[in-house]
Amino acid sequence: MADLAAAIHEAVQAKANAMRLPAADFAQRVRMFGEHSTALEQAQCTFIQEARAVLAAPVR
């Protein structure tokens, strides 16, 4: 779960940094922002799926 949380953190950082890149033109930054938004959504979905699996696991 820690690795999945770290993936979310990295995706958030990448999304925020996409609009700060000085070398990229605006259209390129917008495209990168969209790509990073999609990656963040996927990381969040994966985290939620795994968290549900952990919480639903039978107690031993």
Secondary structure, 3 states (H helix, E strand, C coil): CHHHHHHHHHHHHHHHHHCCCCCCCHHHHHHHHHHHHHHHHHHHHHHHHHHHHHHHCCCC
